[in-house]
């Protein structure tokens, strides 16, 4: 087995830490909702809900994704200078047209490419409760008390995840940086224990998934905050001790802002997700979750 480096990695930027916000519990969803645009296929041990006989109002589908408009990033540049409720109220229609609708169209366009990579992850283009993060900032606990986030983001969650704290793929869009990738962010201790035990149990697979030449070219290395000391119960001299010390596991690929202005951005993100599939599958296997619906 190739010996892993124990050199401490530099702490990633705060923006990069939002990539792959994750950390789900070791539970399977009792019911797997069918994904928009994909066939209803049951995960082993779960039941696919039957179609309701009751009629529901038709919802308009997001428009075709033709790239994010120029005003998408311009909106966030101006929001950074006027992050208050009065300015946002005056620009709400602009937000809906230039930010929300293009983001929902992007999410809808990602559904089939994402399904080819791993169909246990959901591209949900609903404006509320779907893959797009809300623009409204939760100011209850953070130091930043401005009411709005100055970026757009979407999280393609695992079907077993009930919120952002689950393994997932992630896309982050703001005027300063564009990046996309995936992983698991600050999971609870029992979930971290499962991942660490999986690394120890199969170190070759972990290194193949995270240290291949193709992975390094796209993503560099796996990132995430780390403990100062090895976690309790693990060998401090283990060759992968730096990985065992992590409290998050994620990787991202960066892109230049002009890349988002074309429909080809969907393919670029999909190729990155495909390249990190072995890493993501390692995480889901460690948590006893399926990576594909037929697993």
C-alpha positions in Angstrom: 0.0 0.0 0.0 1.3 3.4 -0.9 2.1 5.4 2.2 0.0 8.5 2.6 1.5 11.8 3.3 1.0 13.2 6.8 1.7 16.8 5.9 -1.0 19.0 7.4 -3.2 20.6 4.8 -3.9 24.3 4.9 -7.4 25.1 6.1 -9.7 25.7 3.2 -11.5 29.0 2.7 -14.8 29.6 4.5 -16.6 29.5 1.2 -15.1 26.2 0.3 -16.2 24.7 3.6 -19.8 25.2 2.4 -19.2 22.7 -0.4 -20.8 19.4 0.4 -22.4 20.5 3.7 -23.1 17.2 5.1 -23.0 14.7 7.9 -26.1 12.6 7.8 -27.3 9.9 10.2 -27.0 6.2 9.6 -30.6 5.7 8.6 -32.3 4.7 5.4 -35.3 6.6 4.2 -38.4 4.4 4.7 -39.8 5.7 1.5 -37.8 6.8 -1.5 -39.5 9.6 -3.4 -39.3 9.2 -7.2 -37.0 11.6 -8.8 -38.3 14.1 -11.3 -37.8 12.8 -14.8 -36.5 9.4 -13.7 -38.1 6.0 -13.5 -39.5 5.0 -10.1 -37.1 2.4 -8.8 -37.1 1.0 -5.3 -34.0 1.0 -3.1 -33.5 -2.4 -1.4 -35.6 -2.5 1.7 -37.7 0.5 0.9 -41.0 1.2 -0.8 -41.7 3.5 -3.6 -44.9 5.5 -2.9 -47.8 4.8 -5.2 -49.2 7.6 -7.4 -52.1 9.3 -5.7 -55.5 9.1 -7.4 -56.3 12.7 -6.2 -55.7 15.4 -8.8 -53.1 18.0 -7.9 -52.6 21.4 -9.6 -50.1 21.3 -12.5 -46.9 23.2 -11.8 -45.0 24.9 -14.5 -41.6 23.4 -15.2 -38.4 25.6 -15.0 -37.4 27.0 -18.4 -34.6 25.4 -20.4 -31.2 26.2 -19.0 -29.3 28.4 -21.5 -26.6 29.5 -19.0 -26.8 32.0 -16.2 -27.5 35.5 -17.4 -25.1 38.4 -17.0 -27.3 39.9 -14.4 -27.0 36.8 -12.2 -23.5 37.8 -10.8 -24.3 41.5 -11.2 -27.2 41.0 -8.8 -24.9 39.6 -6.1 -22.3 42.3 -6.6 -24.9 44.9 -5.9 -26.4 42.9 -3.0 -23.0 42.9 -1.4 -23.1 46.7 -1.4 -26.8 46.9 -0.3 -27.4 43.9 1.9 -30.6 45.2 3.5 -34.3 44.4 3.3 -35.3 47.6 1.7 -32.9 47.1 -1.3 -33.9 43.4 -1.6 -37.6 44.3 -1.6 -37.1 46.8 -4.4 -35.1 44.1 -6.4 -37.2 41.0 -5.5 -38.6 40.7 -9.1 -35.1 40.9 -10.4 -33.9 38.2 -8.0 -36.7 35.9 -9.2 -35.9 36.5 -12.9 -32.1 36.7 -12.8 -31.2 34.3 -10.0 -34.0 32.0 -8.9 -35.3 31.0 -12.3 -31.9 30.3 -13.9 -30.8 28.3 -10.9 -33.9 26.2 -10.9 -33.4 25.6 -14.7 -29.8 24.5 -14.0 -31.0 22.1 -11.3 -33.6 20.6 -13.7 -31.0 20.3 -16.4 -28.7 18.4 -14.0 -31.3 15.7 -13.2 -30.5 13.3 -15.9 -26.6 13.8 -15.9 -26.7 13.4 -12.1 -28.8 10.2 -12.4 -26.2 8.7 -14.7 -23.5 9.3 -12.1 -25.5 8.2 -9.0 -29.2 8.0 -9.1 -29.5 8.0 -5.3 -28.9 11.7 -5.3 -31.7 14.1 -6.0 -31.9 17.2 -8.3 -35.1 18.9 -7.1 -36.1 22.0 -9.0 -38.8 23.1 -6.7 -38.4 26.8 -5.6 -39.0 25.9 -1.9 -37.7 22.7 -0.2 -35.7 21.6 -3.2 -32.0 21.6 -4.2 -31.6 25.4 -4.2 -30.6 26.9 -0.9 -32.6 29.8 0.3 -31.1 33.3 -0.1 -32.3 34.3 3.4 -29.5 34.0 5.9 -30.1 32.4 9.3 -28.8 35.1 11.6 -29.6 33.5 14.9 -26.3 31.9 15.5 -23.7 33.3 13.1 -21.6 36.5 13.4 -22.8 37.8 10.1 -26.2 39.5 10.7 -26.8 40.7 7.1 -30.2 39.3 6.1 -29.2 37.8 2.7 -26.5 35.4 1.4 -24.3 37.0 -1.2 -24.1 33.8 -3.4 -26.4 31.1 -4.8 -25.9 27.5 -4.1 -27.5 24.1 -4.7 -27.1 20.8 -2.9 -27.9 17.5 -4.6 -28.8 15.4 -1.5 -28.8 11.7 -1.0 -32.4 10.3 -0.9 -31.8 9.3 2.7 -30.8 12.8 3.7 -33.5 15.0 5.4 -31.5 18.3 5.3 -28.2 19.7 4.2 -26.4 17.4 6.7 -26.1 14.4 4.5 -23.6 13.2 1.8 -24.2 15.3 -1.3 -22.9 17.0 -4.4 -22.7 20.8 -4.3 -22.5 23.8 -6.6 -21.5 27.3 -5.3 -21.9 30.4 -7.4 -20.8 33.9 -6.5 -18.9 36.8 -8.2 -15.7 35.9 -6.3 -15.5 32.2 -6.9 -17.3 29.4 -8.7 -16.8 25.8 -7.4 -18.6 22.5 -7.4 -17.9 19.1 -5.9 -19.2 17.0 -3.0 -18.6 15.2 0.2 -19.9 15.3 3.8 -19.6 18.3 6.0 -19.3 18.2 9.8 -21.2 15.0 10.4 -22.0 13.9 14.0 -19.4 11.8 15.8 -21.1 8.4 15.1 -21.0 9.1 11.4 -17.4 10.2 11.5 -16.6 7.0 13.3 -18.1 5.0 10.5 -16.1 6.8 7.9 -12.8 6.5 9.8 -13.4 2.8 10.4 -14.0 2.4 6.6 -10.8 4.1 5.8 -8.9 1.8 8.2 -10.7 -1.3 6.9 -10.0 -0.5 3.2 -7.1 1.9 2.9 -6.3 0.9 -0.7 -9.8 1.8 -1.9 -9.7 5.1 0.0 -6.4 6.0 -1.6 -7.5 4.9 -5.1 -10.6 7.2 -4.6 -8.8 10.3 -3.3 -5.2 10.1 -4.6 -5.5 9.1 -8.2 -3.9 11.4 -10.8 -7.3 12.3 -12.3 -8.7 13.2 -8.9 -5.7 15.4 -8.0 -5.9 17.2 -11.4 -9.5 18.2 -10.8 -9.8 18.6 -7.0 -6.3 18.6 -5.5 -6.9 16.8 -2.3 -9.7 16.0 0.1 -10.3 19.0 2.3 -12.0 19.6 5.6 -11.3 20.8 9.2 -9.1 18.4 11.2 -8.6 17.5 14.9 -5.2 18.5 16.4 -4.7 15.0 17.6 -5.7 11.6 16.2 -9.2 10.5 17.2 -9.5 8.3 20.2 -9.2 4.6 19.4 -7.2 5.1 16.2 -3.5 4.4 15.8 -1.6 7.8 15.9 1.1 6.2 13.6 -1.4 5.0 11.0 -0.2 6.1 7.5 -3.6 7.7 6.8 -3.8 9.5 10.2 -4.2 12.9 8.6 -7.4 11.6 6.9 -8.6 10.0 10.1 -8.2 13.4 11.9 -10.6 15.1 9.6 -14.1 16.2 10.8 -15.3 16.9 7.3 -14.5 15.2 3.9 -15.1 17.1 0.7 -13.4 18.1 -2.6 -14.2 20.8 -5.0 -13.2 21.9 -8.5 -13.0 25.6 -9.3 -14.1 27.4 -12.5 -13.9 30.9 -13.8 -17.2 33.0 -13.7 -17.7 33.1 -17.5 -18.1 29.4 -17.4 -21.6 29.7 -15.9 -22.9 31.8 -18.8 -23.3 28.9 -21.2 -25.5 25.7 -21.2 -22.2 23.8 -21.4 -21.8 24.5 -17.7 -24.1 21.5 -17.0 -21.7 19.2 -18.7 -18.7 20.6 -16.9 -20.3 20.1 -13.5 -21.5 16.6 -14.5 -18.0 15.6 -15.5 -16.7 16.7 -12.2 -19.3 14.7 -10.3 -18.5 11.6 -12.4 -14.8 12.1 -11.6 -15.5 12.1 -7.9 -17.9 9.2 -7.9 -15.4 6.7 -6.3 -14.9 9.1 -3.4 -18.7 9.7 -3.0 -19.4 6.0 -3.2 -16.8 5.3 -0.5 -18.7 7.7 1.8 -22.1 6.2 1.1 -20.8 2.7 1.5 -19.2 3.7 4.8 -22.6 4.8 6.0 -24.4 1.7 4.7 -26.3 3.8 2.2 -26.8 2.9 -1.5 -25.0 4.8 -4.2 -27.3 3.5 -7.0 -31.0 2.6 -6.6 -30.3 -1.0 -7.5 -27.5 -1.5 -4.9 
